[in-house]
């Protein structure tokens, strides 16, 4: 008991230091590019910080973690913290970008061993997206703790789905440690249609879904979206001092190419370009803050993607000047800005090559691409989403944990 109390005191001090740093980051950002306040009224307490709630649930249980580099309590990783408490940690499951968050998007990850904890690392990206019965045989409880950004095609929520499914199929409990959604104050975009389901879109939800990862887990269970209509034995340790009206400045970048608040706010609008010929700045220090293509020579801004270890080893248009738009200092409104997509399509000379086969998966339908091709205005396109969004908002209310 003394050992656990000592560890809790160390973690508390680390959390205070990190919270102070985060508050300063929020203050600075709110002076510059934000269109809404990033300053939460009180210190946000994540699910992971509530060890007094979590640890009693783990006594005499065999534990696996689904975590990455964002899974911290202050400056200490959850895996390191839990190992020091003496609980029986068996393994770590790692999502896209890996346990330490250094793998490129889409990069195949191999099973390994974490050098710091000595725990086996099992990749949940690539061929093995769902824990197998064999991998769960020595586990009683899975703890899920990953920072999300509230966008349907951000694949951590697909990993969540498969982990929930594995727990349901193998009679394992899932404890989810909730974290704020930095894009959680609005809902926007088309609802995913069933025929476009993929790893970048698993659920019939809007592109910007307005849920924390804990709320989404409850929706997945409640709407019977798991295979065979099974339900996961789910417990969410919720946030304190956060509502959907509050902004949140992430203390750790959630993935290699979302390095700051500006990129996270622009991601819902710019992520669609991954299904086009337009670069989103992978291979620069400002990904998801600049867009362009070598063919758009009349555009006002230029950048040249290069290979960057830990961010983009082989970026699109590597070593080729791209011409486009600099969005690093624009004020980002809480909606999907279709101006970027429409203007880039209009400017690109070879319209037949603008979209690729990935676009419809990201959009969740084939309608958006056709609407842009047909020259619809952003107002007309947005209007086509509204009826479905109103239906979704009614369903969403059932699963909200926060105002």
LOTI-832147 format. One record per residue (C-alpha): x, y, z; residue number from 1; chain. Coordinates in nm, 4 decimals, padded with zeros to 6 digits, m for minus. Layout:
N
((X; Y; Z); NUM; "A")
...
// end
This chain:
403
((00.0000; 00.0000; 00.0000); 1; "A")
((00.2839; 00.2418; 00.0855); 2; "A")
((00.4367; 00.1672; m00.2540); 3; "A")
((00.1141; 00.2588; m00.4343); 4; "A")
((00.0680; 00.5774; m00.2297); 5; "A")
((00.4262; 00.6843; m00.3107); 6; "A")
((00.3672; 00.6251; m00.6821); 7; "A")
((00.0410; 00.8204; m00.6725); 8; "A")
((00.2208; 01.1180; m00.5131); 9; "A")
((00.4860; 01.1142; m00.7868); 10; "A")
((00.2200; 01.0934; m01.0573); 11; "A")
((00.0223; 01.3764; m00.8969); 12; "A")
((00.3292; 01.6025; m00.9047); 13; "A")
((00.3990; 01.5072; m01.2664); 14; "A")
((00.0373; 01.5794; m01.3583); 15; "A")
((00.0506; 01.9228; m01.1952); 16; "A")
((00.3652; 02.0108; m01.3903); 17; "A")
((00.2122; 01.8892; m01.7170); 18; "A")
((m00.1166; 02.0712; m01.6503); 19; "A")
((00.0715; 02.3972; m01.5933); 20; "A")
((00.2572; 02.3514; m01.9205); 21; "A")
((m00.0657; 02.2655; m02.1025); 22; "A")
((m00.2393; 02.5729; m01.9605); 23; "A")
((00.0425; 02.7902; m02.0970); 24; "A")
((00.0116; 02.6217; m02.4378); 25; "A")
((m00.3638; 02.6847; m02.4359); 26; "A")
((m00.3132; 03.0500; m02.3446); 27; "A")
((m00.0667; 03.1072; m02.6257); 28; "A")
((m00.2819; 02.9334; m02.8870); 29; "A")
((m00.5925; 03.1258; m02.7828); 30; "A")
((m00.4074; 03.4496; m02.8632); 31; "A")
((m00.3421; 03.3473; m03.2216); 32; "A")
((m00.5402; 03.1154; m03.4469); 33; "A")
((m00.8332; 02.9845; m03.2473); 34; "A")
((m01.1874; 03.0832; m03.3350); 35; "A")
((m01.3074; 02.9612; m02.9966); 36; "A")
((m01.1583; 02.9421; m02.6501); 37; "A")
((m00.9188; 02.6567; m02.5885); 38; "A")
((m00.9066; 02.7366; m02.2181); 39; "A")
((m01.1151; 02.4938; m02.0165); 40; "A")
((m01.2667; 02.6470; m01.6991); 41; "A")
((m01.0879; 02.4007; m01.4684); 42; "A")
((m00.8087; 02.1504; m01.4947); 43; "A")
((m00.9381; 01.8595; m01.7030); 44; "A")
((m00.8945; 01.5254; m01.5284); 45; "A")
((m00.8705; 01.2346; m01.7710); 46; "A")
((m00.9777; 00.8802; m01.7018); 47; "A")
((m00.6144; 00.7715; m01.6782); 48; "A")
((m00.5477; 01.0169; m01.3952); 49; "A")
((m00.8098; 00.8531; m01.1736); 50; "A")
((m00.5950; 00.5698; m01.0404); 51; "A")
((m00.7953; 00.5627; m00.7189); 52; "A")
((m01.0901; 00.4468; m00.9314); 53; "A")
((m00.8946; 00.2222; m01.1692); 54; "A")
((m00.6536; 00.0272; m00.9483); 55; "A")
((m00.9110; m00.1517; m00.7271); 56; "A")
((m01.0714; m00.2914; m01.0429); 57; "A")
((m00.7420; m00.4537; m01.1459); 58; "A")
((m00.6642; m00.6405; m00.8246); 59; "A")
((m00.5823; m01.0082; m00.8896); 60; "A")
((m00.6586; m00.9644; m01.2607); 61; "A")
((m00.4403; m01.0232; m01.5666); 62; "A")
((m00.4209; m00.7031; m01.7693); 63; "A")
((m00.3501; m00.6070; m02.1308); 64; "A")
((m00.3208; m00.2483; m02.2525); 65; "A")
((m00.4278; m00.0877; m02.5798); 66; "A")
((m00.2181; 00.2273; m02.5669); 67; "A")
((00.0175; 00.4506; m02.7609); 68; "A")
((00.2426; 00.7502; m02.6934); 69; "A")
((m00.0562; 00.9664; m02.5880); 70; "A")
((m00.1434; 00.7321; m02.3010); 71; "A")
((00.0168; 00.9320; m02.0223); 72; "A")
((m00.0542; 01.0537; m01.6724); 73; "A")
((00.1231; 01.3866; m01.6667); 74; "A")
((00.4623; 01.3020; m01.8168); 75; "A")
((00.4567; 00.9321; m01.7219); 76; "A")
((00.3268; 00.6626; m01.9549); 77; "A")
((00.0295; 00.4607; m01.8302); 78; "A")
((00.2197; 00.1373; m01.8948); 79; "A")
((00.5106; 00.2500; m01.6782); 80; "A")
((00.2757; 00.3719; m01.4060); 81; "A")
((00.0691; 00.0540; m01.3878); 82; "A")
((00.3730; m00.1704; m01.3956); 83; "A")
((00.5144; 00.0081; m01.0906); 84; "A")
((00.1948; m00.0543; m00.8929); 85; "A")
((00.2582; m00.4255; m00.9165); 86; "A")
((m00.0502; m00.5230; m01.1166); 87; "A")
((m00.0165; m00.8217; m01.3471); 88; "A")
((00.0496; m00.6647; m01.6884); 89; "A")
((00.0680; m00.9264; m01.9627); 90; "A")
((00.1089; m00.7358; m02.2904); 91; "A")
((00.0586; m00.4171; m02.4874); 92; "A")
((m00.1526; m00.3950; m02.8024); 93; "A")
((m00.0374; m00.1122; m03.0311); 94; "A")
((m00.2518; 00.0689; m03.2957); 95; "A")
((m00.1501; 00.2523; m03.6149); 96; "A")
((00.1733; 00.4527; m03.5659); 97; "A")
((00.2845; 00.2054; m03.2997); 98; "A")
((00.3281; 00.2106; m02.9236); 99; "A")
((00.5710; 00.5023; m02.9295); 100; "A")
((00.3861; 00.6832; m03.2119); 101; "A")
((00.6775; 00.6930; m03.4570); 102; "A")
((00.5510; 00.4793; m03.7453); 103; "A")
((00.4267; 00.6436; m04.0657); 104; "A")
((00.0580; 00.6345; m04.1557); 105; "A")
((m00.0155; 00.2987; m04.3150); 106; "A")
((00.3241; 00.1526; m04.2224); 107; "A")
((00.3184; m00.2191; m04.1406); 108; "A")
((00.4032; m00.2810; m03.7763); 109; "A")
((00.5676; m00.5943; m03.6418); 110; "A")
((00.5164; m00.7605; m03.3048); 111; "A")
((00.8010; m00.6759; m03.0721); 112; "A")
((00.9017; m00.6259; m02.7083); 113; "A")
((00.8950; m00.2906; m02.5320); 114; "A")
((01.2485; m00.2294; m02.4093); 115; "A")
((01.1408; m00.0163; m02.1123); 116; "A")
((00.8752; m00.2409; m01.9580); 117; "A")
((00.9880; m00.5720; m02.1086); 118; "A")
((00.6267; m00.6395; m02.2099); 119; "A")
((00.5341; m00.8087; m02.5384); 120; "A")
((00.4068; m00.5668; m02.8035); 121; "A")
((00.1307; m00.6936; m03.0322); 122; "A")
((00.0457; m00.4858; m03.3394); 123; "A")
((m00.3209; m00.4144; m03.4120); 124; "A")
((m00.2418; m00.2614; m03.7485); 125; "A")
((m00.1899; m00.4463; m04.0738); 126; "A")
((m00.3062; m00.8057; m04.1019); 127; "A")
((m00.3955; m00.8418; m03.7328); 128; "A")
((m00.6443; m00.5655; m03.6546); 129; "A")
((m00.8351; m00.7576; m03.3872); 130; "A")
((m00.6877; m00.9394; m03.0850); 131; "A")
((m00.7198; m01.3129; m03.1336); 132; "A")
((m00.8524; m01.5641; m02.8821); 133; "A")
((m00.4974; m01.6925; m02.8409); 134; "A")
((m00.3643; m01.3409; m02.7708); 135; "A")
((m00.6353; m01.2924; m02.5065); 136; "A")
((m00.6051; m01.6330; m02.3422); 137; "A")
((m00.3892; m01.5002; m02.0570); 138; "A")
((m00.5885; m01.1769; m02.0115); 139; "A")
((m00.8896; m01.0909; m01.7939); 140; "A")
((m00.9201; m00.7167; m01.8566); 141; "A")
((m00.8138; m00.4884; m02.1411); 142; "A")
((m00.7497; m00.1215; m02.0671); 143; "A")
((m00.7981; 00.1132; m02.3645); 144; "A")
((m00.6391; 00.4577; m02.3379); 145; "A")
((m00.5691; 00.6471; m02.6620); 146; "A")
((m00.6209; 01.0130; m02.7500); 147; "A")
((m00.8688; 01.0590; m03.0369); 148; "A")
((m00.9400; 01.3720; m03.2452); 149; "A")
((m01.3101; 01.3212; m03.3192); 150; "A")
((m01.2937; 01.2448; m03.6927); 151; "A")
((m01.4432; 00.9291; m03.8443); 152; "A")
((m01.1436; 00.8360; m04.0597); 153; "A")
((m00.8936; 00.8630; m03.7734); 154; "A")
((m00.8205; 00.4943; m03.7289); 155; "A")
((m00.7863; 00.4713; m03.3500); 156; "A")
((m01.1648; 00.4405; m03.3279); 157; "A")
((m01.1517; 00.1490; m03.5734); 158; "A")
((m00.9030; m00.0182; m03.3418); 159; "A")
((m01.1448; 00.0480; m03.0550); 160; "A")
((m01.4214; m00.1281; m03.2497); 161; "A")
((m01.2142; m00.4407; m03.3071); 162; "A")
((m01.0941; m00.4506; m02.9462); 163; "A")
((m01.4539; m00.4271; m02.8256); 164; "A")
((m01.5499; m00.7044; m03.0653); 165; "A")
((m01.2661; m00.9262; m02.9406); 166; "A")
((m01.3700; m00.8662; m02.5791); 167; "A")
((m01.7316; m00.9526; m02.6597); 168; "A")
((m01.6333; m01.2723; m02.8409); 169; "A")
((m01.3891; m01.3890; m02.5727); 170; "A")
((m01.5738; m01.2820; m02.2565); 171; "A")
((m01.3183; m01.0199; m02.1527); 172; "A")
((m01.3872; m00.6894; m01.9829); 173; "A")
((m01.2849; m00.3578; m02.1399); 174; "A")
((m01.2076; m00.0558; m01.9222); 175; "A")
((m01.1849; 00.2598; m02.1306); 176; "A")
((m01.0015; 00.5614; m01.9880); 177; "A")
((m01.1677; 00.8599; m02.1525); 178; "A")
((m00.9934; 01.1683; m02.2935); 179; "A")
((m01.1351; 01.4953; m02.4360); 180; "A")
((m01.2251; 01.5360; m02.8012); 181; "A")
((m01.0472; 01.8483; m02.9359); 182; "A")
((m01.3080; 01.8665; m03.2156); 183; "A")
((m01.5924; 01.7738; m02.9837); 184; "A")
((m01.7937; 02.0938; m02.9922); 185; "A")
((m01.9513; 02.0370; m03.3341); 186; "A")
((m02.0966; 01.7691; m03.5619); 187; "A")
((m02.0596; 01.7871; m03.9386); 188; "A")
((m02.0221; 01.5984; m04.2634); 189; "A")
((m02.1983; 01.3126; m04.4409); 190; "A")
((m02.3013; 00.9962; m04.2573); 191; "A")
((m02.1038; 00.6897; m04.3671); 192; "A")
((m02.3082; 00.4594; m04.5898); 193; "A")
((m02.2791; 00.0822; m04.5163); 194; "A")
((m02.1312; m00.0086; m04.8557); 195; "A")
((m01.8327; 00.2206; m04.7876); 196; "A")
((m01.7374; 00.0628; m04.4566); 197; "A")
((m01.3605; 00.0181; m04.4198); 198; "A")
((m01.0835; 00.0625; m04.1634); 199; "A")
((m01.1054; 00.4397; m04.2251); 200; "A")
((m01.4790; 00.4335; m04.1617); 201; "A")
((m01.6407; 00.1603; m03.9532); 202; "A")
((m01.9599; 00.3252; m03.8271); 203; "A")
((m02.2648; 00.5087; m03.9682); 204; "A")
((m02.1636; 00.8379; m03.8066); 205; "A")
((m02.0788; 01.1819; m03.9480); 206; "A")
((m01.7280; 01.2688; m04.0548); 207; "A")
((m01.7024; 01.4845; m03.7403); 208; "A")
((m01.8971; 01.2832; m03.4836); 209; "A")
((m01.8936; 01.5036; m03.1712); 210; "A")
((m01.8177; 01.2242; m02.9235); 211; "A")
((m01.5361; 01.1364; m02.6911); 212; "A")
((m01.3940; 00.7922; m02.7458); 213; "A")
((m01.5803; 00.6772; m02.4340); 214; "A")
((m01.9122; 00.8065; m02.5649); 215; "A")
((m01.8477; 00.6438; m02.9020); 216; "A")
((m01.7758; 00.3101; m02.7320); 217; "A")
((m02.1140; 00.3322; m02.5603); 218; "A")
((m02.2773; 00.4063; m02.8972); 219; "A")
((m02.1059; 00.1078; m03.0610); 220; "A")
((m02.2452; m00.1138; m02.7858); 221; "A")
((m02.5874; 00.0478; m02.7705); 222; "A")
((m02.6495; 00.0434; m03.1452); 223; "A")
((m02.5330; m00.3209; m03.1767); 224; "A")
((m02.2605; m00.2423; m03.4296); 225; "A")
((m02.0339; m00.5268; m03.3196); 226; "A")
((m02.0341; m00.8471; m03.5243); 227; "A")
((m02.3224; m01.0779; m03.4394); 228; "A")
((m02.4929; m00.7974; m03.2432); 229; "A")
((m02.2725; m00.8863; m02.9474); 230; "A")
((m02.2140; m00.6431; m02.6613); 231; "A")
((m01.8821; m00.5710; m02.4998); 232; "A")
((m01.8528; m00.5761; m02.1200); 233; "A")
((m01.7570; m00.2092; m02.1145); 234; "A")
((m01.6774; 00.0322; m01.8339); 235; "A")
((m01.5817; 00.3934; m01.9054); 236; "A")
((m01.3863; 00.5943; m01.6499); 237; "A")
((m01.5033; 00.9371; m01.7541); 238; "A")
((m01.3549; 01.2856; m01.7603); 239; "A")
((m01.3899; 01.5471; m01.4925); 240; "A")
((m01.4195; 01.9222; m01.5590); 241; "A")
((m01.4815; 01.8961; m01.9336); 242; "A")
((m01.7872; 01.9529; m02.1531); 243; "A")
((m01.8401; 01.9517; m02.5283); 244; "A")
((m01.8472; 02.3308; m02.5148); 245; "A")
((m01.4883; 02.3404; m02.3936); 246; "A")
((m01.1881; 02.3436; m02.6188); 247; "A")
((m00.8865; 02.1327; m02.5402); 248; "A")
((m00.5231; 02.1783; m02.6390); 249; "A")
((m00.3577; 01.8379; m02.6604); 250; "A")
((m00.0371; 01.8160; m02.4544); 251; "A")
((00.1014; 01.5440; m02.6860); 252; "A")
((00.0561; 01.5299; m03.0633); 253; "A")
((m00.1851; 01.2417; m03.1300); 254; "A")
((00.0016; 01.1132; m03.4367); 255; "A")
((00.3177; 01.2129; m03.6275); 256; "A")
((00.1403; 01.4311; m03.8834); 257; "A")
((m00.0938; 01.6139; m03.6453); 258; "A")
((00.1745; 01.8156; m03.4646); 259; "A")
((m00.0306; 02.1007; m03.3163); 260; "A")
((m00.3768; 02.2458; m03.2500); 261; "A")
((m00.4001; 02.4086; m03.5931); 262; "A")
((m00.3457; 02.0796; m03.7764); 263; "A")
((m00.6013; 01.9058; m03.5523); 264; "A")
((m00.8641; 02.1725; m03.6219); 265; "A")
((m00.7964; 02.1595; m03.9977); 266; "A")
((m00.7856; 01.7803; m04.0148); 267; "A")
((m01.1623; 01.7276; m04.0694); 268; "A")
((m01.1484; 01.9535; m04.3777); 269; "A")
((m00.8077; 01.8559; m04.5153); 270; "A")
((m00.8160; 01.4821; m04.4458); 271; "A")
((m01.0373; 01.4351; m04.7519); 272; "A")
((m00.7465; 01.5432; m04.9726); 273; "A")
((m00.5769; 01.2110; m04.8959); 274; "A")
((m00.8197; 01.0744; m05.1551); 275; "A")
((m00.7050; 01.3223; m05.4219); 276; "A")
((m00.3901; 01.4395; m05.6029); 277; "A")
((m00.3468; 01.7221; m05.3511); 278; "A")
((m00.0662; 01.7012; m05.0945); 279; "A")
((m00.1611; 01.7827; m04.7355); 280; "A")
((00.1960; 01.8708; m04.6465); 281; "A")
((00.3223; 01.5283; m04.5462); 282; "A")
((00.6993; 01.5594; m04.5708); 283; "A")
((00.7002; 01.9122; m04.4286); 284; "A")
((00.7082; 02.0420; m04.0720); 285; "A")
((00.3505; 02.1693; m04.1179); 286; "A")
((00.1392; 01.8711; m04.2280); 287; "A")
((m00.2365; 01.9310; m04.2499); 288; "A")
((m00.1684; 02.3056; m04.2528); 289; "A")
((m00.0624; 02.3448; m04.6185); 290; "A")
((m00.2111; 02.1990; m04.9366); 291; "A")
((m00.0826; 02.1905; m05.2925); 292; "A")
((00.0263; 02.0047; m05.6035); 293; "A")
((00.3131; 02.0478; m05.8542); 294; "A")
((00.0623; 02.1268; m06.1324); 295; "A")
((m00.0971; 02.4254; m05.9571); 296; "A")
((00.1684; 02.6758; m06.0596); 297; "A")
((m00.0599; 02.9796; m06.0280); 298; "A")
((m00.1200; 02.9241; m05.6563); 299; "A")
((00.0283; 03.1781; m05.4108); 300; "A")
((00.2305; 02.9445; m05.1838); 301; "A")
((00.4881; 02.6709; m05.2407); 302; "A")
((00.6374; 02.3898; m05.0344); 303; "A")
((00.8569; 02.0901; m05.1137); 304; "A")
((00.7900; 01.7571; m04.9381); 305; "A")
((01.0990; 01.5676; m04.8256); 306; "A")
((01.1551; 01.2458; m04.6364); 307; "A")
((01.1321; 01.3073; m04.2607); 308; "A")
((01.2116; 01.0214; m04.0251); 309; "A")
((00.9261; 00.9576; m03.7846); 310; "A")
((00.6804; 01.1681; m03.9868); 311; "A")
((00.6873; 01.0835; m04.3575); 312; "A")
((00.9565; 00.8577; m04.5020); 313; "A")
((00.8170; 00.8592; m04.8556); 314; "A")
((00.5706; 01.1492; m04.8830); 315; "A")
((00.3667; 01.2185; m05.1954); 316; "A")
((00.5578; 01.4410; m05.4418); 317; "A")
((00.8823; 01.3905; m05.2539); 318; "A")
((01.1407; 01.6544; m05.3558); 319; "A")
((00.8940; 01.8185; m05.5960); 320; "A")
((00.7765; 02.1780; m05.5385); 321; "A")
((00.4030; 02.1874; m05.4643); 322; "A")
((00.2006; 02.5037; m05.5192); 323; "A")
((m00.1080; 02.5749; m05.3163); 324; "A")
((m00.2328; 02.7454; m05.0017); 325; "A")
((m00.0755; 02.8185; m04.6631); 326; "A")
((m00.3298; 02.7602; m04.3851); 327; "A")
((m00.0976; 02.7824; m04.0860); 328; "A")
((m00.2504; 03.1031; m03.9566); 329; "A")
((m00.6101; 03.0904; m04.0779); 330; "A")
((m00.8897; 03.1109; m03.8234); 331; "A")
((m01.0578; 02.7692; m03.8283); 332; "A")
((m01.4330; 02.7685; m03.7805); 333; "A")
((m01.6083; 02.4715; m03.6143); 334; "A")
((m01.7262; 02.3096; m03.9369); 335; "A")
((m01.5950; 02.1232; m04.2400); 336; "A")
((m01.4716; 02.3900; m04.4809); 337; "A")
((m01.5578; 02.2726; m04.8316); 338; "A")
((m01.4009; 02.5826; m04.9915); 339; "A")
((m01.0626; 02.4110; m04.9956); 340; "A")
((m01.1883; 02.0992; m05.1747); 341; "A")
((m01.3987; 02.2901; m05.4268); 342; "A")
((m01.1266; 02.5462; m05.5075); 343; "A")
((m00.8518; 02.2859; m05.5493); 344; "A")
((m01.0709; 02.0791; m05.7795); 345; "A")
((m01.1556; 02.3896; m05.9805); 346; "A")
((m00.7883; 02.4870; m06.0121); 347; "A")
((m00.6503; 02.1444; m06.1018); 348; "A")
((m00.6069; 02.1122; m06.4796); 349; "A")
((m00.6860; 01.7406; m06.5268); 350; "A")
((m01.0198; 01.6941; m06.3504); 351; "A")
((m01.0414; 01.3222; m06.4357); 352; "A")
((m00.7313; 01.2507; m06.2286); 353; "A")
((m00.8155; 01.4681; m05.9281); 354; "A")
((m00.9940; 01.2011; m05.7203); 355; "A")
((m00.8619; 00.8518; m05.6491); 356; "A")
((m01.0388; 00.5374; m05.5282); 357; "A")
((m00.9680; 00.6218; m05.1636); 358; "A")
((m01.1807; 00.9367; m05.1626); 359; "A")
((m01.5194; 00.7631; m05.1354); 360; "A")
((m01.3987; 00.5607; m04.8358); 361; "A")
((m01.2919; 00.8798; m04.6588); 362; "A")
((m01.6154; 01.0595; m04.7477); 363; "A")
((m01.8231; 00.7539; m04.6579); 364; "A")
((m02.0218; 00.7786; m04.9798); 365; "A")
((m01.9878; 00.8370; m05.3556); 366; "A")
((m02.2135; 01.1419; m05.3402); 367; "A")
((m01.9637; 01.4043; m05.2235); 368; "A")
((m01.7235; 01.3402; m05.5095); 369; "A")
((m02.0057; 01.3665; m05.7622); 370; "A")
((m02.1384; 01.6840; m05.6003); 371; "A")
((m01.7997; 01.8505; m05.6412); 372; "A")
((m01.7719; 01.7298; m06.0007); 373; "A")
((m02.1203; 01.8633; m06.0750); 374; "A")
((m02.0246; 02.2082; m05.9507); 375; "A")
((m02.2573; 02.2255; m05.6497); 376; "A")
((m02.1875; 02.5075; m05.4070); 377; "A")
((m02.0729; 02.4370; m05.0540); 378; "A")
((m02.4155; 02.5507; m04.9293); 379; "A")
((m02.5912; 02.2988; m05.1543); 380; "A")
((m02.3591; 02.0185; m05.0455); 381; "A")
((m02.3956; 02.0998; m04.6768); 382; "A")
((m02.7736; 02.1128; m04.7098); 383; "A")
((m02.7715; 01.7548; m04.8406); 384; "A")
((m02.6240; 01.6381; m04.5070); 385; "A")
((m02.8687; 01.8065; m04.2737); 386; "A")
((m03.1557; 01.5565; m04.2463); 387; "A")
((m02.9183; 01.2712; m04.1656); 388; "A")
((m02.7284; 01.4884; m03.9178); 389; "A")
((m03.0471; 01.5744; m03.7293); 390; "A")
((m03.1329; 01.2048; m03.7004); 391; "A")
((m02.7814; 01.1300; m03.5792); 392; "A")
((m02.7922; 01.4058; m03.3179); 393; "A")
((m03.1048; 01.2523; m03.1650); 394; "A")
((m02.9334; 00.9130; m03.1430); 395; "A")
((m02.6155; 01.0717; m03.0037); 396; "A")
((m02.8006; 01.2164; m02.7037); 397; "A")
((m02.8498; 00.8670; m02.5614); 398; "A")
((m02.4766; 00.8124; m02.5229); 399; "A")
((m02.3478; 01.1476; m02.4013); 400; "A")
((m02.1438; 01.1453; m02.0814); 401; "A")
((m02.0783; 01.5204; m02.0871); 402; "A")
((m02.2922; 01.8279; m02.1530); 403; "A")
// end
